[in-house]
Amino acid sequence: MGVSKIIIITISTFFYVGYLPFIPGTFGSAVGVFLFYAIKDSGFNLGGFTCILIILGFLVAGKAEDIVRKKDARCIVIDEVSGMFLSLILLPVDIKVAIAAFLIFRLLDSLKPYPAGRLQNLKGSLGIMLDDIVAGLYTNIILQLALRWASFRIS
């Protein structure tokens, strides 16, 4: 395997997390939560880092799919990592929020609410990445609304 293929596989599987023998998407999501909290105080711009993850995902996911010769292969988890970052961005840094985001994201990623189910049918990187981006955005919106509702009720 050439160097470019190794780089594509390394990024798309998020440093080989996608090759874990069972539930690689769930592990990819968990790594997303862990990485988000690991770098939140490091000086990284989380919005910028999220954008970089998404761009990298679009750049490599379709190519990885071609390399492994399988549509939306389970080993490709850059989409789950990116989706988790979207789920957590602009939310309070709190373990309860992180757990809720993880559970809601995994549920929405499985259910594929509109338009995620349709987007997943697109070819290449678009089909791999967009359904998880939708799940991440929906998760974030749900949590933003829930936190605002909770704070309104407490006031």
DSSP file (Angstrom, degrees, kcal/mol; ACC not computed):
  #  RESIDUE AA STRUCTURE BP1 BP2  ACC     N-H-->O    O-->H-N    N-H-->O    O-->H-N    TCO  KAPPA ALPHA  PHI   PSI    X-CA   Y-CA   Z-CA
    1    1 A M              0   0    0      0, 0.0     5,-0.0     0, 0.0     0, 0.0   0.000 360.0 360.0 360.0 132.1    0.0    0.0    0.0
    2    2 A G     >  -     0   0    0      1,-0.1     4,-2.1     4,-0.0     5,-0.2  -0.186 360.0-104.6 -71.9 167.2    1.4    3.4   -1.0
    3    3 A V  H  > S+     0   0    0      1,-0.2     4,-2.4     2,-0.2     5,-0.2   0.892 120.0  53.2 -60.1 -42.5    2.0    6.3    1.4
    4    4 A S  H  > S+     0   0    0      1,-0.2     4,-2.4     2,-0.2    -1,-0.2   0.891 109.4  48.9 -64.0 -37.8   -1.0    8.2    0.2
    5    5 A K  H  > S+     0   0    0      2,-0.2     4,-2.7     1,-0.2    -1,-0.2   0.888 110.0  51.7 -67.3 -37.9   -3.3    5.2    0.8
    6    6 A I  H  X S+     0   0    0     -4,-2.1     4,-2.7     2,-0.2    -2,-0.2   0.918 110.9  47.9 -63.8 -42.7   -1.9    4.7    4.3
    7    7 A I  H  X S+     0   0    0     -4,-2.4     4,-2.5     2,-0.2     5,-0.3   0.929 112.4  49.3 -63.1 -45.1   -2.6    8.4    5.1
    8    8 A I  H  X S+     0   0    0     -4,-2.4     4,-2.7     1,-0.2     5,-0.2   0.929 114.7  44.0 -59.9 -47.1   -6.1    8.1    3.7
    9    9 A I  H  X S+     0   0    0     -4,-2.7     4,-2.2     2,-0.2     7,-0.4   0.900 112.5  52.9 -66.3 -41.2   -6.8    4.9    5.8
   10   10 A T  H  <>S+     0   0    0     -4,-2.7     5,-3.8    -5,-0.2     6,-0.5   0.926 116.3  38.5 -61.0 -45.4   -5.2    6.3    8.9
   11   11 A I  H ><5S+     0   0    0     -4,-2.5     3,-1.3     3,-0.2    -2,-0.2   0.934 116.7  49.4 -72.2 -46.1   -7.3    9.5    8.8
   12   12 A S  H 3<5S+     0   0    0     -4,-2.7    65,-2.2     1,-0.3    66,-1.8   0.831 116.4  42.0 -66.7 -31.4  -10.6    7.9    7.6
   13   13 A T  T 3X>S-     0   0    0     -4,-2.2     5,-2.2    63,-0.3     4,-0.9   0.347 115.2-119.5 -92.2   6.2  -10.4    5.2   10.3
   14   14 A F  T X45S-     0   0    0     -3,-1.3     3,-1.1     2,-0.2    -3,-0.2   0.973  81.2 -33.2  47.6  68.2   -9.3    7.8   12.8
   15   15 A F  T 34<S-     0   0    0     -5,-3.8    -1,-0.2     1,-0.2    -5,-0.1   0.871 118.7 -55.8  59.0  41.5   -5.9    6.2   13.6
   16   16 A Y  T >45S+     0   0    0     -6,-0.5     3,-1.5    -7,-0.4    -1,-0.2   0.490 102.6 125.4  75.0   8.4   -7.3    2.7   13.1
   17   17 A V  G X<5 +     0   0    0     -3,-1.1     3,-2.0    -4,-0.9    -3,-0.2   0.871  69.4  65.7 -58.7 -35.6  -10.2    3.0   15.7
   18   18 A G  G 3 <S+     0   0    0     -5,-2.2    -1,-0.3    57,-0.3    58,-0.1   0.639  90.7  64.2 -63.4 -13.9  -12.4    1.9   12.8
   19   19 A Y  G <   +     0   0    0     -3,-1.5    -1,-0.3    -6,-0.3    -2,-0.2   0.370  68.6 124.8 -92.6   5.0  -10.7   -1.5   12.8
   20   20 A L  S <  S-     0   0    0     -3,-2.0     7,-0.1     1,-0.1    -4,-0.0  -0.417  73.2-117.9 -60.2 143.7  -11.9   -2.4   16.3
   21   21 A P  S    S+     0   0    0      0, 0.0     2,-0.3     0, 0.0    -1,-0.1   0.673  87.9  30.1 -69.0 -18.7  -13.8   -5.7   15.8
   22   22 A F  S    S-     0   0    0      1,-0.1     5,-0.2     2,-0.0    -2,-0.0  -0.988 120.2  -1.8-142.1 152.8  -17.2   -4.6   17.0
   23   23 A I     >  +     0   0    0     -2,-0.3     4,-2.1     1,-0.1     3,-0.3   0.833  62.5 170.2  37.1  56.4  -19.3   -1.3   16.9
   24   24 A P  H  > S+     0   0    0      0, 0.0     4,-2.8     0, 0.0     5,-0.2   0.846  73.5  57.1 -62.4 -32.2  -16.5    0.8   15.3
   25   25 A G  H  > S+     0   0    0      2,-0.2     4,-2.1     1,-0.2     5,-0.1   0.890 107.0  48.2 -64.7 -37.9  -19.0    3.7   14.8
   26   26 A T  H  > S+     0   0    0     -3,-0.3     4,-2.4     2,-0.2    -1,-0.2   0.904 112.9  47.7 -67.6 -41.6  -19.7    3.8   18.5
   27   27 A F  H  X S+     0   0    0     -4,-2.1     4,-2.6     2,-0.2    -2,-0.2   0.894 109.9  53.1 -65.9 -38.5  -16.0    3.7   19.3
   28   28 A G  H  X S+     0   0    0     -4,-2.8     4,-1.9     2,-0.2    -2,-0.2   0.906 110.2  47.9 -60.7 -41.5  -15.4    6.5   16.8
   29   29 A S  H  X S+     0   0    0     -4,-2.1     4,-2.0     2,-0.2    -2,-0.2   0.913 111.0  50.6 -64.5 -43.0  -18.1    8.6   18.5
   30   30 A A  H  X S+     0   0    0     -4,-2.4     4,-2.7     1,-0.2    -2,-0.2   0.899 108.9  51.1 -62.7 -40.8  -16.6    7.9   21.9
   31   31 A V  H  X S+     0   0    0     -4,-2.6     4,-3.1     1,-0.2     5,-0.3   0.889 106.9  55.7 -62.6 -37.9  -13.1    8.9   20.6
   32   32 A G  H  X S+     0   0    0     -4,-1.9     4,-2.4     2,-0.2    -2,-0.2   0.922 109.7  45.0 -59.3 -45.1  -14.8   12.1   19.3
   33   33 A V  H  X S+     0   0    0     -4,-2.0     4,-2.3     2,-0.2     5,-0.2   0.944 115.0  47.9 -62.9 -48.3  -16.1   12.9   22.8
   34   34 A F  H  X S+     0   0    0     -4,-2.7     4,-2.1     1,-0.2    -2,-0.2   0.930 113.9  46.2 -59.8 -47.3  -12.8   12.1   24.4
   35   35 A L  H  X S+     0   0    0     -4,-3.1     4,-2.0     2,-0.2    -1,-0.2   0.901 109.7  55.0 -63.9 -41.4  -10.8   14.2   21.9
   36   36 A F  H  X S+     0   0    0     -4,-2.4     4,-1.0    -5,-0.3    -1,-0.2   0.943 114.3  39.7 -56.2 -49.5  -13.2   17.1   22.2
   37   37 A Y  H  < S+     0   0    0     -4,-2.3     4,-0.4     1,-0.2    -1,-0.2   0.783 111.5  58.4 -73.8 -26.4  -12.7   17.2   26.0
   38   38 A A  H  < S+     0   0    0     -4,-2.1    -1,-0.2    -5,-0.2    -2,-0.2   0.834 117.4  31.4 -70.2 -32.0   -9.0   16.5   25.7
   39   39 A I  H ><>S+     0   0    0     -4,-2.0     3,-1.9    -3,-0.2     5,-0.6   0.505  89.6  98.1-104.6  -4.0   -8.3   19.6   23.6
   40   40 A K  T 3<5S+     0   0    0     -4,-1.0     3,-0.3     1,-0.3     6,-0.1   0.810  95.9  32.8 -57.3 -32.6  -11.0   22.0   24.9
   41   41 A D  T 3 5S+     0   0    0     -4,-0.4    -1,-0.3    -3,-0.2    -2,-0.1   0.253  95.5  91.8-105.4  11.6   -8.6   23.8   27.2
   42   42 A S  T < 5S-     0   0    0     -3,-1.9    -1,-0.2     2,-0.1    -2,-0.1   0.530 104.3-103.5 -86.7  -5.3   -5.5   23.4   25.0
   43   43 A G  T   5S+     0   0    0      1,-0.4     2,-0.1    -4,-0.3    -3,-0.1   0.292  76.9 137.5  98.0 -10.4   -5.9   26.7   23.1
   44   44 A F      < -     0   0    0     -5,-0.6     2,-0.9     1,-0.1    -1,-0.4  -0.437  62.8-118.4 -64.4 142.6   -7.3   25.0   20.0
   45   45 A N     >  -     0   0    0      1,-0.2     4,-2.9    -2,-0.1     5,-0.2  -0.780  24.1-156.7 -79.8 110.1  -10.2   26.8   18.4
   46   46 A L  H  > S+     0   0    0     -2,-0.9     4,-2.4     1,-0.2    -1,-0.2   0.854  90.5  51.8 -63.6 -35.8  -12.8   24.1   18.7
   47   47 A G  H  > S+     0   0    0      2,-0.2     4,-2.2     1,-0.2    -1,-0.2   0.930 113.0  45.1 -64.2 -44.6  -14.9   25.5   15.8
   48   48 A G  H  > S+     0   0    0      2,-0.2     4,-2.3     1,-0.2    -2,-0.2   0.899 112.8  50.6 -64.5 -41.3  -11.9   25.6   13.6
   49   49 A F  H  X S+     0   0    0     -4,-2.9     4,-2.4     2,-0.2    -2,-0.2   0.890 109.2  51.9 -64.0 -39.5  -10.8   22.1   14.7
   50   50 A T  H  X S+     0   0    0     -4,-2.4     4,-2.4    -5,-0.2    -2,-0.2   0.921 109.5  49.7 -61.9 -44.4  -14.3   20.8   13.9
   51   51 A C  H  X S+     0   0    0     -4,-2.2     4,-2.8     1,-0.2    -2,-0.2   0.900 109.7  51.4 -61.5 -41.0  -14.2   22.4   10.4
   52   52 A I  H  X S+     0   0    0     -4,-2.3     4,-3.0     2,-0.2     5,-0.2   0.923 109.6  50.0 -62.6 -44.2  -10.8   20.8    9.8
   53   53 A L  H  X S+     0   0    0     -4,-2.4     4,-2.5     2,-0.2    -2,-0.2   0.926 112.6  47.0 -58.9 -45.0  -12.1   17.4   10.8
   54   54 A I  H  X S+     0   0    0     -4,-2.4     4,-2.5     2,-0.2    -2,-0.2   0.928 113.1  48.0 -65.0 -45.1  -15.1   17.7    8.5
   55   55 A I  H  X S+     0   0    0     -4,-2.8     4,-2.2     2,-0.2    -2,-0.2   0.936 112.1  49.5 -61.5 -46.2  -12.9   18.9    5.6
   56   56 A L  H  X S+     0   0    0     -4,-3.0     4,-2.3     1,-0.2     5,-0.3   0.911 109.6  53.2 -57.4 -42.4  -10.5   16.0    6.2
   57   57 A G  H  X S+     0   0    0     -4,-2.5     4,-2.7     1,-0.2     5,-0.3   0.929 109.4  46.9 -59.2 -46.6  -13.5   13.6    6.3
   58   58 A F  H  < S+     0   0    0     -4,-2.5     4,-0.4     1,-0.2    -1,-0.2   0.854 113.6  50.3 -63.6 -33.8  -14.8   14.9    2.9
   59   59 A L  H  < S+     0   0    0     -4,-2.2     4,-0.2    -5,-0.2    -1,-0.2   0.854 125.0  22.4 -72.9 -34.8  -11.3   14.6    1.5
   60   60 A V  H  X S+     0   0    0     -4,-2.3     4,-2.9    -5,-0.2     5,-0.2   0.736 101.7  77.1-108.9 -25.1  -10.5   11.1    2.6
   61   61 A A  H  X S+     0   0    0     -4,-2.7     4,-2.3    -5,-0.3     5,-0.1   0.913  99.8  43.6 -60.5 -47.1  -13.8    9.2    3.2
   62   62 A G  H  > S+     0   0    0     -4,-0.4     4,-1.8    -5,-0.3    -1,-0.2   0.885 115.2  49.6 -64.7 -38.5  -14.7    8.5   -0.5
   63   63 A K  H  > S+     0   0    0     -4,-0.2     4,-2.2     2,-0.2    -2,-0.2   0.889 110.1  50.9 -67.4 -38.6  -11.1    7.6   -1.3
   64   64 A A  H  X S+     0   0    0     -4,-2.9     4,-2.8     2,-0.2     5,-0.3   0.904 106.4  55.2 -64.1 -40.4  -11.0    5.2    1.7
   65   65 A E  H  X>S+     0   0    0     -4,-2.3     5,-1.5    -5,-0.2     4,-1.0   0.906 109.2  47.5 -57.9 -42.3  -14.3    3.7    0.4
   66   66 A D  H  <5S+     0   0    0     -4,-1.8    -1,-0.2     2,-0.2    -2,-0.2   0.895 111.4  51.2 -65.1 -40.3  -12.6    3.0   -2.9
   67   67 A I  H  <5S+     0   0    0     -4,-2.2    -2,-0.2     1,-0.2    -1,-0.2   0.927 117.3  37.0 -65.1 -45.3   -9.5    1.5   -1.2
   68   68 A V  H  <5S-     0   0    0     -4,-2.8    -1,-0.2     2,-0.2    -2,-0.2   0.569 104.0-134.5 -85.6  -7.4  -11.5   -0.9    1.0
   69   69 A R  T  <5 +     0   0    0     -4,-1.0     2,-0.3    -5,-0.3    -3,-0.2   0.876  65.6 111.7  58.9  44.0  -13.9   -1.5   -1.9
   70   70 A K  S > <S-     0   0    0     -5,-1.5     3,-1.1    -6,-0.2     2,-0.2  -0.969  72.1-113.1-148.4 131.4  -17.1   -1.2    0.2
   71   71 A K  T 3  S-     0   0    0     -2,-0.3     3,-0.1     1,-0.3    -9,-0.0  -0.436  98.1 -13.8 -63.9 127.5  -19.8    1.4    0.3
   72   72 A D  T 3  S-     0   0    0     -2,-0.2    -1,-0.3     1,-0.1   -10,-0.1   0.893  91.8-150.8  43.3  54.5  -19.7    3.4    3.6
   73   73 A A    X   -     0   0    0     -3,-1.1     3,-1.7     1,-0.1    -1,-0.1  -0.188  16.2-123.8 -56.1 142.1  -17.4    0.7    5.1
   74   74 A R  T 3  S+     0   0    0      1,-0.3    -1,-0.1    -3,-0.1    -2,-0.1   0.774 107.8  65.8 -59.7 -27.8  -17.7    0.3    8.9
   75   75 A C  T 3  S+     0   0    0    -56,-0.1     2,-0.8     2,-0.1   -57,-0.3   0.703  79.7  89.9 -71.7 -17.7  -14.0    1.0    9.4
   76   76 A I    <   +     0   0    0     -3,-1.7   -63,-0.3     1,-0.2     4,-0.1  -0.712  44.9 153.1 -81.8 110.5  -14.5    4.6    8.2
   77   77 A V     >  +     0   0    0    -65,-2.2     4,-2.2    -2,-0.8     3,-0.4   0.335  38.7 101.0-123.2   4.7  -15.2    6.5   11.4
   78   78 A I  H  > S+     0   0    0    -66,-1.8     4,-2.4     1,-0.2     5,-0.2   0.828  83.8  59.2 -58.5 -29.0  -14.0   10.1   10.6
   79   79 A D  H  > S+     0   0    0    -67,-0.2     4,-2.3     2,-0.2    -1,-0.2   0.890 105.5  46.1 -67.3 -39.8  -17.7   10.8   10.0
   80   80 A E  H  > S+     0   0    0     -3,-0.4     4,-2.3     2,-0.2    -2,-0.2   0.903 112.4  50.2 -69.0 -41.1  -18.6    9.8   13.6
   81   81 A V  H  X S+     0   0    0     -4,-2.2     4,-2.0     2,-0.2    -2,-0.2   0.939 113.8  45.7 -61.6 -46.3  -15.8   11.8   15.1
   82   82 A S  H  X S+     0   0    0     -4,-2.4     4,-2.2     1,-0.2    -2,-0.2   0.909 111.6  52.3 -62.5 -43.2  -16.8   14.9   13.1
   83   83 A G  H  X S+     0   0    0     -4,-2.3     4,-2.0     1,-0.2    -1,-0.2   0.879 107.9  51.2 -62.2 -38.5  -20.4   14.4   14.0
   84   84 A M  H  X S+     0   0    0     -4,-2.3     4,-1.6     2,-0.2    -1,-0.2   0.905 107.5  52.9 -66.3 -40.4  -19.6   14.2   17.7
   85   85 A F  H  X S+     0   0    0     -4,-2.0     4,-1.6     1,-0.2     3,-0.4   0.932 110.3  47.9 -60.0 -43.8  -17.6   17.4   17.5
   86   86 A L  H  < S+     0   0    0     -4,-2.2    -1,-0.2     1,-0.2    -2,-0.2   0.880 108.4  56.1 -62.3 -36.7  -20.6   19.1   15.9
   87   87 A S  H  < S+     0   0    0     -4,-2.0    -1,-0.2     1,-0.2    -2,-0.2   0.835 115.7  36.1 -62.1 -33.0  -22.8   17.6   18.7
   88   88 A L  H >< S+     0   0    0     -4,-1.6     3,-1.6    -3,-0.4    -1,-0.2   0.631  85.5 115.5 -99.5 -16.6  -20.7   19.2   21.4
   89   89 A I  T 3< S+     0   0    0     -4,-1.6   -53,-0.0     1,-0.3    -3,-0.0  -0.288  86.5   7.4 -63.2 138.1  -19.7   22.6   19.9
   90   90 A L  T 3  S+     0   0    0      1,-0.3    -1,-0.3    54,-0.0    -2,-0.0   0.654 103.3 117.2  66.0  19.4  -21.0   25.6   21.8
   91   91 A L  S <  S-     0   0    0     -3,-1.6    -1,-0.3     1,-0.1    -3,-0.0  -0.783  76.6 -85.9-108.7 158.8  -22.4   23.5   24.6
   92   92 A P        -     0   0    0      0, 0.0     2,-1.1     0, 0.0    -1,-0.1  -0.322  41.5-114.5 -60.9 144.2  -21.4   23.7   28.3
   93   93 A V        +     0   0    0      4,-0.1     2,-0.3     3,-0.0     3,-0.1  -0.714  66.3 133.5 -82.2 101.6  -18.4   21.5   29.2
   94   94 A D     >  -     0   0    0     -2,-1.1     4,-2.4     1,-0.1     5,-0.2  -0.986  62.2-129.6-155.0 137.4  -20.2   19.1   31.5
   95   95 A I  H  > S+     0   0    0     -2,-0.3     4,-2.5     1,-0.2     5,-0.2   0.862 110.6  53.7 -61.5 -36.6  -20.0   15.3   31.7
   96   96 A K  H  > S+     0   0    0      2,-0.2     4,-2.4     1,-0.2    -1,-0.2   0.898 109.7  47.7 -65.5 -39.1  -23.9   15.1   31.7
   97   97 A V  H  > S+     0   0    0      2,-0.2     4,-2.8     1,-0.2    -2,-0.2   0.905 111.6  51.1 -65.6 -41.6  -24.0   17.1   28.5
   98   98 A A  H  X S+     0   0    0     -4,-2.4     4,-2.5     2,-0.2    -2,-0.2   0.915 111.7  46.2 -63.1 -44.0  -21.3   14.9   27.0
   99   99 A I  H  X S+     0   0    0     -4,-2.5     4,-2.6     2,-0.2     5,-0.2   0.928 114.1  48.2 -65.2 -44.7  -23.2   11.7   27.8
  100  100 A A  H  X S+     0   0    0     -4,-2.4     4,-2.8     2,-0.2     5,-0.3   0.924 112.3  49.4 -61.0 -44.1  -26.5   13.1   26.6
  101  101 A A  H  X S+     0   0    0     -4,-2.8     4,-2.8     1,-0.2     5,-0.2   0.924 111.4  49.4 -61.2 -44.6  -24.8   14.2   23.3
  102  102 A F  H  X S+     0   0    0     -4,-2.5     4,-2.4     2,-0.2    -2,-0.2   0.940 114.7  43.6 -60.1 -49.0  -23.2   10.8   22.8
  103  103 A L  H  X S+     0   0    0     -4,-2.6     4,-2.1     2,-0.2    -2,-0.2   0.915 116.7  45.6 -66.0 -44.0  -26.5    8.9   23.4
  104  104 A I  H  X S+     0   0    0     -4,-2.8     4,-2.9    -5,-0.2     5,-0.2   0.924 113.4  50.2 -65.9 -43.7  -28.6   11.3   21.2
  105  105 A F  H  X S+     0   0    0     -4,-2.8     4,-2.9    -5,-0.3     5,-0.2   0.932 111.2  47.9 -60.8 -46.0  -26.0   11.3   18.4
  106  106 A R  H  X S+     0   0    0     -4,-2.4     4,-1.6    -5,-0.2    -1,-0.2   0.902 113.2  49.0 -63.1 -39.5  -25.7    7.5   18.4
  107  107 A L  H  X S+     0   0    0     -4,-2.1     4,-2.7     2,-0.2     5,-0.2   0.952 115.1  43.2 -63.3 -49.5  -29.6    7.2   18.3
  108  108 A L  H  X S+     0   0    0     -4,-2.9     4,-2.4     1,-0.2    -2,-0.2   0.864 110.8  55.4 -67.0 -35.1  -29.9    9.8   15.5
  109  109 A D  H  < S+     0   0    0     -4,-2.9    -1,-0.2    -5,-0.2    -2,-0.2   0.849 113.8  42.3 -64.7 -32.7  -27.0    8.3   13.6
  110  110 A S  H  < S+     0   0    0     -4,-1.6    -2,-0.2    -5,-0.2    -1,-0.2   0.894 117.8  43.9 -78.0 -42.2  -28.9    4.9   13.7
  111  111 A L  H  < S-     0   0    0     -4,-2.7    -2,-0.2    -5,-0.1    -3,-0.2   0.785  89.9-151.5 -76.3 -28.1  -32.4    6.3   13.0
  112  112 A K     <> -     0   0    0     -4,-2.4     5,-0.8    -5,-0.2    -3,-0.1   0.962  14.9-155.7  55.3  60.8  -31.2    8.6   10.1
  113  113 A P  T > 5 -     0   0    0      0, 0.0     3,-2.6     0, 0.0     4,-0.2  -0.278  42.9 -37.1 -65.0 154.9  -33.9   11.3   10.5
  114  114 A Y  T 3 5S+     0   0    0      1,-0.3    -2,-0.0     2,-0.2     0, 0.0  -0.215 130.9  12.2 -53.0 135.5  -34.7   13.3    7.4
  115  115 A P  T 3>5S+     0   0    0      0, 0.0     4,-2.6     0, 0.0     3,-0.4  -0.926 114.9  73.8 -96.0  13.6  -32.7   14.3    5.4
  116  116 A A  H <>5S+     0   0    0     -3,-2.6     4,-2.2     1,-0.2    -2,-0.2   0.876  94.6  54.6 -58.3 -41.4  -29.9   12.0    6.8
  117  117 A G  H  4<S+     0   0    0     -5,-0.8     4,-0.5    -4,-0.2    -1,-0.2   0.892 113.3  42.3 -60.2 -40.5  -31.4    8.8    5.3
  118  118 A R  H >4 S+     0   0    0     -3,-0.4     3,-1.1     1,-0.2     4,-0.3   0.898 112.1  53.4 -72.1 -40.8  -31.4   10.3    1.8
  119  119 A L  H >< S+     0   0    0     -4,-2.6     3,-1.8     1,-0.3    -2,-0.2   0.850  98.9  63.9 -64.2 -33.6  -28.0   11.9    2.2
  120  120 A Q  T 3< S+     0   0    0     -4,-2.2    -1,-0.3     1,-0.3    -2,-0.2   0.762  94.3  62.6 -61.4 -24.4  -26.5    8.6    3.1
  121  121 A N  T <  S+     0   0    0     -3,-1.1    -1,-0.3    -4,-0.5    -2,-0.2   0.570  80.3 106.1 -80.0  -8.3  -27.4    7.3   -0.3
  122  122 A L  S <  S-     0   0    0     -3,-1.8     2,-0.2    -4,-0.3    -3,-0.0  -0.314  79.0-101.3 -67.0 157.0  -25.2    9.8   -2.1
  123  123 A K  S >> S-     0   0    0      4,-0.1     3,-0.8     3,-0.1     4,-0.7  -0.474  71.8 -17.9 -81.9 150.1  -21.9    8.5   -3.5
  124  124 A G  H 3> S-     0   0    0      1,-0.2     4,-1.7     2,-0.2     3,-0.3  -0.171 123.1  -7.8  65.9-145.6  -18.5    8.8   -2.0
  125  125 A S  H 3> S+     0   0    0      1,-0.2     4,-3.0   -67,-0.2     5,-0.4   0.829 129.8  60.7 -59.0 -36.3  -17.6   11.2    0.8
  126  126 A L  H <> S+     0   0    0     -3,-0.8     4,-2.4     1,-0.2     5,-0.3   0.946 108.2  43.2 -58.3 -48.7  -20.9   13.1    0.6
  127  127 A G  H  X S+     0   0    0     -4,-0.7     4,-0.5    -3,-0.3    -1,-0.2   0.835 117.7  46.4 -66.6 -33.1  -22.9    9.9    1.5
  128  128 A I  H  < S+     0   0    0     -4,-1.7     4,-0.5     2,-0.1    -2,-0.2   0.927 122.7  31.3 -74.2 -45.1  -20.5    9.0    4.2
  129  129 A M  H  X S+     0   0    0     -4,-3.0     4,-1.9    -5,-0.2     3,-0.5   0.876 107.1  63.4 -85.2 -40.5  -20.1   12.4    5.9
  130  130 A L  H  X S+     0   0    0     -4,-2.4     4,-2.4    -5,-0.4     5,-0.2   0.825  97.7  54.4 -66.4 -34.5  -23.5   14.2    5.4
  131  131 A D  H  X S+     0   0    0     -4,-0.5     4,-2.1    -5,-0.3    -1,-0.2   0.886 112.3  45.5 -66.3 -35.0  -25.7   11.8    7.4
  132  132 A D  H  > S+     0   0    0     -3,-0.5     4,-2.5    -4,-0.5    -2,-0.2   0.823 109.8  54.5 -76.1 -30.8  -23.4   12.2   10.5
  133  133 A I  H  X S+     0   0    0     -4,-1.9     4,-2.6     2,-0.2    -2,-0.2   0.921 110.0  47.4 -64.9 -43.1  -23.2   15.9   10.0
  134  134 A V  H  X S+     0   0    0     -4,-2.4     4,-3.0     2,-0.2     5,-0.2   0.935 112.1  49.4 -62.0 -46.0  -27.0   16.0   10.1
  135  135 A A  H  X S+     0   0    0     -4,-2.1     4,-2.3     1,-0.2    -2,-0.2   0.898 112.5  48.6 -60.7 -40.3  -27.1   13.8   13.2
  136  136 A G  H  X S+     0   0    0     -4,-2.5     4,-2.3     2,-0.2    -2,-0.2   0.911 112.9  46.5 -65.9 -43.4  -24.5   16.1   14.9
  137  137 A L  H  X S+     0   0    0     -4,-2.6     4,-2.6     2,-0.2    -2,-0.2   0.928 113.6  48.5 -65.2 -44.5  -26.4   19.2   14.1
  138  138 A Y  H  X S+     0   0    0     -4,-3.0     4,-2.7     2,-0.2    -2,-0.2   0.912 111.2  51.0 -61.6 -42.0  -29.7   17.7   15.2
  139  139 A T  H  X S+     0   0    0     -4,-2.3     4,-2.4    -5,-0.2    -1,-0.2   0.932 111.1  47.9 -60.1 -45.9  -28.0   16.6   18.4
  140  140 A N  H  X S+     0   0    0     -4,-2.3     4,-2.8     1,-0.2    -2,-0.2   0.918 112.1  48.7 -62.8 -44.3  -26.6   20.0   19.1
  141  141 A I  H  X S+     0   0    0     -4,-2.6     4,-2.6     2,-0.2     5,-0.2   0.925 111.0  50.6 -62.0 -45.2  -30.0   21.7   18.4
  142  142 A I  H  X S+     0   0    0     -4,-2.7     4,-2.6     1,-0.2    -2,-0.2   0.929 114.3  43.9 -58.5 -46.3  -31.8   19.3   20.7
  143  143 A L  H  X S+     0   0    0     -4,-2.4     4,-2.7     2,-0.2     5,-0.2   0.882 111.2  53.4 -70.4 -37.9  -29.3   19.9   23.5
  144  144 A Q  H  X S+     0   0    0     -4,-2.8     4,-2.0    -5,-0.2    -1,-0.2   0.944 114.0  43.3 -59.4 -46.6  -29.3   23.7   23.0
  145  145 A L  H  X S+     0   0    0     -4,-2.6     4,-2.7     2,-0.2    -2,-0.2   0.914 113.6  50.7 -66.2 -42.8  -33.1   23.7   23.3
  146  146 A A  H  X S+     0   0    0     -4,-2.6     4,-2.6    -5,-0.2    -2,-0.2   0.912 111.7  47.7 -62.5 -42.4  -33.1   21.3   26.3
  147  147 A L  H  X S+     0   0    0     -4,-2.7     4,-2.2     2,-0.2    -1,-0.2   0.884 113.3  47.6 -67.7 -37.7  -30.6   23.4   28.2
  148  148 A R  H  X S+     0   0    0     -4,-2.0     4,-2.2    -5,-0.2    -2,-0.2   0.906 112.8  48.9 -67.8 -40.9  -32.4   26.6   27.5
  149  149 A W  H  X S+     0   0    0     -4,-2.7     4,-2.4     2,-0.2    -2,-0.2   0.923 112.2  49.0 -63.4 -43.9  -35.7   25.0   28.5
  150  150 A A  H  X S+     0   0    0     -4,-2.6     4,-1.7     1,-0.2    -2,-0.2   0.907 112.7  46.8 -63.3 -42.0  -34.2   23.7   31.7
  151  151 A S  H  X S+     0   0    0     -4,-2.2     4,-1.7     1,-0.2    -1,-0.2   0.853 111.5  52.0 -71.4 -32.1  -32.6   27.0   32.6
  152  152 A F  H  < S+     0   0    0     -4,-2.2    -2,-0.2     2,-0.2    -1,-0.2   0.903 109.9  49.3 -65.4 -41.8  -35.9   28.8   31.8
  153  153 A R  H  < S+     0   0    0     -4,-2.4    -2,-0.2     1,-0.2    -1,-0.2   0.835 111.3  49.4 -67.0 -33.4  -37.8   26.4   34.2
  154  154 A I  H  <        0   0    0     -4,-1.7    -1,-0.2     1,-0.2    -2,-0.2   0.843 360.0 360.0 -75.2 -34.2  -35.2   26.9   36.9
  155  155 A S     <        0   0    0     -4,-1.7    -1,-0.2    -5,-0.1    -2,-0.2   0.484 360.0 360.0 -66.2 360.0  -35.4   30.7   36.7
